[in-house]
Amino acid sequence: MKKLIAAAMVTTALVSPALAEDAVKEFRIGILGGENAQDRLNSYECLRQKTEDLLGVETKLFAPADYDGVIQGLLGGTIDMAWLGASGYAKTYLSDPEAVEPVLVKVNVDGGYGYHSIGFARKDSGITSIEDLKGKVFGFGDPNSTSGYLIPSIEIPEVTGATMESGDYFGEVKFTGGHEQTIVAVANGDIDGGVTWADGLGEWEDGYNSGALRKAVDAGLVDMNDLVQIWQSKPIPEGPIVLRKALPEMAKVKMTGLMASLPAMDPDCAYGVLSGEAKGLMPIGHEAYEIIVEARKRKSS
């Protein structure tokens, strides 16, 4: 990891805007849903400025209302870079294998790059397991979320022996719109239980080390002592940072170097961009996501 970061920093330092006569006229970074748009923009502003300084062109941030807004932007060429979830990457790849390429993945403080879908409920509800949610209201996040839909929609039926259709096991199954919305809906008692994402490392009271729960705690939206974990998925491969394949090679080299060096160069910026604590980033390729691509194929067939 140290060698990777050092190499990336050298690469970033050597490739100055003056040396790059690329065709890039502006650079556009997409930000997946998960928290409200203004908080997402605030978290990424430091990255926007660093990108603008590095590439020497205007850099813009886009925070669409849902995951599909980022996916369609990448497919349509109106977004150049994004940190996708594994399922979002799978959808992009299945729509157009030549649209984007995964370049880096976030590495957790334990050295792994997995995370979990976490099922949770209000502590005072008396719900302590998926079984306790029978007949109650269950919330997913976004249809293109790995942890907020794809994986729990496959694994939870293995627990219940029923489908995720409203009325089959759960009284009602609804989409909240994103991770933050699910967390707030459960905390407010609007739904009885739901799923979100976390690295599963560290303490529950902190919202774990990274993920949507940690971001919600940092934003003062929730007190984890009011919530209880009721389910955890098998490990899921963390989603990749992707770049549009059609970008000039030099722009891709620069941005890969900038992202790889971010945790060492500006830990506070990296904390916001990577949704909490991280050891760093490492190279990743398409092969790491083939299992998720297959899962999406099965889900849509």
LINVENCOR-V32645 format. One record per residue. N is the residue number from 1. RES is the residue in one small letter. OMEGA is omega in radians with two decimals (NA if undefined). D_CENTER is the distance of its C-alpha to the mean C-alpha in whole Angstrom. Layout:
((N | RES | OMEGA | D_CENTER) (N | RES | OMEGA | D_CENTER))
//
This chain:
((1 | m | -3.14 | 21) (2 | k | 3.13 | 24) (3 | k | -3.14 | 25) (4 | l | -3.12 | 22) (5 | i | 3.13 | 22) (6 | a | 3.14 | 25) (7 | a | -3.13 | 25) (8 | a | -3.14 | 23) (9 | m | 3.09 | 24) (10 | v | 3.13 | 28) (11 | t | -3.12 | 26) (12 | t | -3.11 | 25) (13 | a | -3.09 | 28) (14 | l | -3.07 | 30) (15 | v | -3.13 | 29) (16 | s | 3.14 | 30) (17 | p | -3.11 | 30) (18 | a | -3.10 | 33) (19 | l | -2.98 | 33) (20 | a | 3.06 | 30) (21 | e | -3.11 | 32) (22 | d | 3.13 | 29) (23 | a | -3.12 | 29) (24 | v | 3.13 | 26) (25 | k | 3.02 | 27) (26 | e | -3.13 | 24) (27 | f | -3.03 | 20) (28 | r | -3.10 | 18) (29 | i | 3.10 | 14) (30 | g | -3.12 | 12) (31 | i | 3.13 | 9) (32 | l | 3.02 | 7) (33 | g | -3.10 | 8) (34 | g | 3.01 | 8) (35 | e | -3.06 | 11) (36 | n | -2.98 | 14) (37 | a | -3.08 | 14) (38 | q | 3.10 | 17) (39 | d | 3.10 | 15) (40 | r | 3.14 | 12) (41 | l | 3.13 | 15) (42 | n | -3.12 | 16) (43 | s | -3.06 | 14) (44 | y | -3.08 | 14) (45 | e | 3.13 | 17) (46 | c | 3.10 | 18) (47 | l | 3.11 | 16) (48 | r | -3.11 | 18) (49 | q | 3.13 | 21) (50 | k | 3.13 | 21) (51 | t | 3.13 | 20) (52 | e | 3.12 | 23) (53 | d | -3.07 | 25) (54 | l | -3.08 | 24) (55 | l | -3.13 | 25) (56 | g | 3.10 | 27) (57 | v | 3.10 | 26) (58 | e | -3.14 | 25) (59 | t | -3.09 | 21) (60 | k | 3.08 | 19) (61 | l | 3.08 | 16) (62 | f | -3.14 | 15) (63 | a | -3.12 | 13) (64 | p | -3.09 | 14) (65 | a | -3.12 | 14) (66 | d | -3.10 | 12) (67 | y | -3.05 | 10) (68 | d | 3.09 | 13) (69 | g | 3.10 | 14) (70 | v | -3.13 | 12) (71 | i | -3.13 | 13) (72 | q | 3.07 | 16) (73 | g | 3.09 | 16) (74 | l | -3.14 | 15) (75 | l | -3.09 | 18) (76 | g | 3.11 | 20) (77 | g | 3.12 | 20) (78 | t | 3.02 | 20) (79 | i | -3.05 | 16) (80 | d | -3.08 | 17) (81 | m | 3.07 | 13) (82 | a | 2.97 | 10) (83 | w | -3.10 | 6) (84 | l | 2.90 | 6) (85 | g | -3.11 | 5) (86 | a | 3.14 | 8) (87 | s | 3.08 | 10) (88 | g | 3.07 | 9) (89 | y | -3.13 | 10) (90 | a | 3.12 | 13) (91 | k | 3.14 | 14) (92 | t | -3.13 | 14) (93 | y | -3.13 | 16) (94 | l | 3.11 | 19) (95 | s | -3.14 | 19) (96 | d | -3.10 | 20) (97 | p | -3.10 | 20) (98 | e | -3.06 | 21) (99 | a | -3.05 | 19) (100 | v | 3.02 | 16) (101 | e | 3.06 | 16) (102 | p | -3.11 | 14) (103 | v | -3.08 | 15) (104 | l | 3.04 | 13) (105 | v | 3.11 | 11) (106 | k | 3.09 | 10) (107 | v | -3.13 | 13) (108 | n | -3.10 | 13) (109 | v | 3.11 | 17) (110 | d | 3.11 | 18) (111 | g | 3.13 | 18) (112 | g | 3.07 | 16) (113 | y | 3.06 | 12) (114 | g | 3.03 | 12) (115 | y | -3.05 | 10) (116 | h | 2.86 | 11) (117 | s | -3.07 | 11) (118 | i | 3.02 | 14) (119 | g | -3.07 | 17) (120 | f | -3.14 | 18) (121 | a | 3.03 | 21) (122 | r | -3.12 | 24) (123 | k | -3.09 | 26) (124 | d | 3.12 | 29) (125 | s | -3.08 | 29) (126 | g | 3.13 | 30) (127 | i | -3.12 | 27) (128 | t | -3.12 | 26) (129 | s | 3.06 | 25) (130 | i | -3.13 | 24) (131 | e | -3.14 | 28) (132 | d | -3.12 | 28) (133 | l | -3.12 | 26) (134 | k | -3.14 | 29) (135 | g | -3.09 | 30) (136 | k | -3.07 | 27) (137 | v | -3.10 | 24) (138 | f | -3.10 | 21) (139 | g | 2.90 | 18) (140 | f | 3.11 | 15) (141 | g | -3.07 | 12) (142 | d | -3.11 | 11) (143 | p | -3.13 | 13) (144 | n | 3.09 | 11) (145 | s | 3.11 | 8) (146 | t | -3.09 | 8) (147 | s | -3.12 | 9) (148 | g | 3.06 | 10) (149 | y | -2.93 | 13) (150 | l | -3.05 | 13) (151 | i | 3.12 | 14) (152 | p | 3.12 | 15) (153 | s | 3.08 | 17) (154 | i | -3.01 | 19) (155 | e | -3.11 | 19) (156 | i | 3.05 | 21) (157 | p | 3.06 | 23) (158 | e | 3.11 | 25) (159 | v | -3.02 | 25) (160 | t | -3.06 | 27) (161 | g | -3.12 | 29) (162 | a | 3.10 | 28) (163 | t | 3.09 | 26) (164 | m | 3.09 | 23) (165 | e | 3.10 | 25) (166 | s | 3.10 | 26) (167 | g | -3.13 | 30) (168 | d | 3.04 | 29) (169 | y | 3.06 | 28) (170 | f | 3.13 | 26) (171 | g | 3.09 | 28) (172 | e | 3.06 | 26) (173 | v | -3.09 | 22) (174 | k | 3.03 | 20) (175 | f | -3.12 | 17) (176 | t | -3.11 | 16) (177 | g | 3.14 | 14) (178 | g | -3.08 | 11) (179 | h | -3.12 | 10) (180 | e | 3.14 | 12) (181 | q | 3.11 | 15) (182 | t | -3.12 | 15) (183 | i | -3.14 | 15) (184 | v | -3.13 | 18) (185 | a | 3.09 | 20) (186 | v | -3.11 | 20) (187 | a | -3.12 | 21) (188 | n | -3.12 | 24) (189 | g | 3.12 | 25) (190 | d | 3.00 | 24) (191 | i | -3.04 | 23) (192 | d | 3.14 | 24) (193 | g | 3.13 | 21) (194 | g | -3.14 | 17) (195 | v | 3.05 | 14) (196 | t | -3.09 | 10) (197 | w | 3.08 | 8) (198 | a | 3.10 | 10) (199 | d | 3.13 | 11) (200 | g | 3.14 | 14) (201 | l | -3.12 | 16) (202 | g | -3.01 | 19) (203 | e | 3.08 | 20) (204 | w | -3.09 | 19) (205 | e | 3.12 | 21) (206 | d | -3.00 | 19) (207 | g | -3.04 | 15) (208 | y | -3.07 | 15) (209 | n | 3.13 | 14) (210 | s | 3.13 | 11) (211 | g | -3.07 | 8) (212 | a | 3.11 | 9) (213 | l | 3.12 | 12) (214 | r | 3.13 | 13) (215 | k | 3.13 | 12) (216 | a | 3.08 | 14) (217 | v | 3.14 | 17) (218 | d | -3.11 | 17) (219 | a | 3.14 | 17) (220 | g | -3.09 | 20) (221 | l | -3.03 | 19) (222 | v | 2.98 | 20) (223 | d | -3.06 | 22) (224 | m | 3.10 | 20) (225 | n | 3.10 | 24) (226 | d | -3.07 | 24) (227 | l | 3.09 | 22) (228 | v | 3.09 | 22) (229 | q | -3.11 | 20) (230 | i | -3.10 | 21) (231 | w | 3.06 | 19) (232 | q | -3.14 | 17) (233 | s | 2.93 | 16) (234 | k | 3.14 | 17) (235 | p | 3.11 | 14) (236 | i | 3.08 | 12) (237 | p | 3.10 | 11) (238 | e | -3.11 | 8) (239 | g | -3.07 | 6) (240 | p | 2.85 | 9) (241 | i | -3.08 | 9) (242 | v | 3.04 | 12) (243 | l | 3.09 | 15) (244 | r | -3.07 | 18) (245 | k | -3.07 | 20) (246 | a | 3.11 | 23) (247 | l | 3.04 | 22) (248 | p | -3.08 | 25) (249 | e | -3.11 | 25) (250 | m | 3.10 | 26) (251 | a | 3.13 | 23) (252 | k | 3.11 | 21) (253 | v | -3.12 | 22) (254 | k | -3.07 | 22) (255 | m | 3.05 | 18) (256 | t | 3.11 | 18) (257 | g | 3.13 | 20) (258 | l | -3.11 | 19) (259 | m | -3.13 | 15) (260 | a | -3.08 | 17) (261 | s | -3.02 | 19) (262 | l | -3.12 | 17) (263 | p | 3.12 | 17) (264 | a | -3.06 | 21) (265 | m | -3.08 | 22) (266 | d | -3.08 | 20) (267 | p | -3.13 | 18) (268 | d | 3.10 | 18) (269 | c | -3.13 | 16) (270 | a | 3.13 | 14) (271 | y | -3.14 | 13) (272 | g | -3.10 | 12) (273 | v | -3.05 | 10) (274 | l | 3.05 | 8) (275 | s | 3.08 | 8) (276 | g | -3.07 | 11) (277 | e | 3.10 | 14) (278 | a | 3.08 | 13) (279 | k | -3.13 | 16) (280 | g | 3.07 | 15) (281 | l | 3.11 | 14) (282 | m | 3.14 | 16) (283 | p | 3.12 | 17) (284 | i | 3.13 | 15) (285 | g | -3.09 | 17) (286 | h | -3.04 | 17) (287 | e | -3.13 | 18) (288 | a | -3.04 | 16) (289 | y | -3.10 | 14) (290 | e | 3.14 | 17) (291 | i | 3.12 | 17) (292 | i | 3.07 | 14) (293 | v | 3.13 | 16) (294 | e | 3.13 | 19) (295 | a | 3.11 | 18) (296 | r | 3.09 | 17) (297 | k | -3.11 | 20) (298 | r | -3.10 | 22) (299 | k | -3.08 | 20) (300 | s | -3.11 | 21) (301 | s | NA | 25))
//
